[in-house]
Amino acid sequence: MDWTRYDAALFDLDGVVTPTAIVHMRAWSEMFNAFLATRGVTEPYTDADYFAHVDGKPRYDGVRSFLASRDIVLPEGDPTDGPDAETVAGLGNRKNAAFMEVLHRDGMQAYPGSLHLLDHLTTLGTKVAVVSSSQNARPVLEAAGLIDRFPVIVDGLVARQEGLPGKPAPDTFLAAAARLGVAKERAVVLEDAESGVAAGRAGDFGLVIGVDRGAGVEALTRNGADLVVSDLDELVK
Ligand SMILES: O=P(O)(O)O[C@@H]1O[C@H](CO)[C@@H](O)[C@H](O)[C@H]1O
């Protein structure tokens, strides 16, 4: 990988920098399957549902996408809805409580390969940002001891404050490149989700790298990845 052709690396967080995608995945599965059981739905929510409808998207967009795939319509509700509310926001917040419990209980460590690449980019002087749909990006980065490594963080809270549409729209990546003062053609997007590589493609970035943590090479390529790696260590040197 010739990093001298680029000025910035825009990192997705969950599943790219930290193994938090697995925690999100489990929390969604527990919540959706308990919810489907209360409605008498026998077809379970599976990991395939996660990758196709939920992965990489803002919290409530993921709830809406999955429910739509099962022809279930719930009231939107409000972000302040409690976890018991039978609303899109309530289901999302129910899942978030499970996610935060695991984060606080178990802590979080970055992927060693991702740390290796971050160190390499620091040596080269390549700028870095985190671009995450998650409203929990800062607590995750803090838990992993990485908050100071990213001068720019465009997360789900920033997106909400600034009215930026979430992935697969390219707006959050474009906002991060602008904050770093880097042209999109000189920026590399690193993503493990279908919605994320699609955002990189839609934003016409210099390079879109898919990281296959379960979505699969074919799905990442079809949705916009120029190349797919299985770990960021492969991008050092
Ligand atoms: O519930 P937040 O932590 O705000 O958002 C999370 O963001 C993840 C992408 O980084 C996505 O894969 C999760 O499904 C979503 O819940």
PDBQT file of the ligand as one rigid body, heavy atoms in Angstrom, charges set to zero:
ROOT
HETATM    1  O1  LIG A 301     -26.246   2.588  18.687  1.00  0.00    +0.000 OA
HETATM    2  P1  LIG A 301     -25.034   3.373  18.346  1.00  0.00    +0.000 P 
HETATM    3  O2  LIG A 301     -23.814   2.920  19.122  1.00  0.00    +0.000 OA
HETATM    4  O3  LIG A 301     -25.266   4.842  18.442  1.00  0.00    +0.000 OA
HETATM    5  O4  LIG A 301     -24.748   3.109  16.779  1.00  0.00    +0.000 OA
HETATM    6  C1  LIG A 301     -24.230   1.871  16.272  1.00  0.00    +0.000 C 
HETATM    7  O5  LIG A 301     -23.334   2.188  15.245  1.00  0.00    +0.000 OA
HETATM    8  C2  LIG A 301     -22.734   1.061  14.623  1.00  0.00    +0.000 C 
HETATM    9  C3  LIG A 301     -21.787   1.543  13.545  1.00  0.00    +0.000 C 
HETATM   10  O6  LIG A 301     -20.636   2.060  14.066  1.00  0.00    +0.000 OA
HETATM   11  C4  LIG A 301     -23.797   0.165  14.020  1.00  0.00    +0.000 C 
HETATM   12  O7  LIG A 301     -23.217  -0.951  13.400  1.00  0.00    +0.000 OA
HETATM   13  C5  LIG A 301     -24.759  -0.243  15.133  1.00  0.00    +0.000 C 
HETATM   14  O8  LIG A 301     -25.734  -1.078  14.604  1.00  0.00    +0.000 OA
HETATM   15  C6  LIG A 301     -25.351   0.993  15.757  1.00  0.00    +0.000 C 
HETATM   16  O9  LIG A 301     -26.210   0.630  16.815  1.00  0.00    +0.000 OA
ENDROOT
TORSDOF 0
